[in-house]
Amino acid sequence: MDLIPITKIKISKADWLSQAIKYEENYFIRDVVHEMSHKTYRWIINNEDMIVTVDFDSFKEKFINLLYTKYVR
């Protein structure tokens, strides 16, 4: 049986959102993700081909979870 050591510890979502952006002062990943979710939600509202089915807070939470599960975990 070959054991494979865990070489990378997964970061929690709260810790990930609290990480500072390199070379920026007082600017965190949560700020970038919030801005991205706001612009995406606004784009969906202004697009005539799409229908908004959730409020912004629910959309933002799902958007954050999508980014975290797809690109961090």
N, C-alpha and C positions, 0 to 999 in steps of 0.2 A: 504494500500500500504506500503510495507516494503522497505525502502531505504537502499541501501548497500553503505557504505562510501568507497571512493577510499583511500586505505591505502598505495599504492605504486605508485609513479610517474614514468612513463616510461622515460628512459634515451634516449637522441638523439644518432644517430649513431656517430656523431662527438665527443660527450662527451664520449661515450663508447670506441672509438678508442684511446682517449687521456688518458684513465685511466692507471695509473702506475701498474706494476706487483708487487705484494707483495714480499718483501724481495729482490728485485732487484733494483739496482740503474740505472737510466736513461734507463729503458727498459719498453716499453709500449705495450698495447694490439695490437696496429697497427703494431709493430715490429713482434710480434708473428704471426699475421694473414698474414702479407706480406711473412714471411718465409714459412708458411704453404701453401700459394697459389703458391709460387715459386716451392716448392717441389712437389706439386700436379700436376702443369702444366708440370714440367720436367718428372714426372712419366707417364703422358698421352702421351707425345711426344715419350718416350722410349718404350712404350707398343705397340707392333705390331698389337694388336687387336683393337686399338682405333685410331680415326682420329681427328686431331686438326682442329677445324672449326673457331676459333677466335684467335685474337692476345692476347698476355699476359696481356696487360692493360685492355682489355675488360673482360678477364677471371678473373683477380684480382678483378675488381669491382663487378662482379656477385658473386664471391666467398665471398666477404665481405658482400654483401647484403643477401646471403643465411645464413651465420652464424648469422648475426644480426637479421633477421626475425625469424629464427628457435629457437635461444637460448636466445636472449635478450628481444625481444618484447613479 
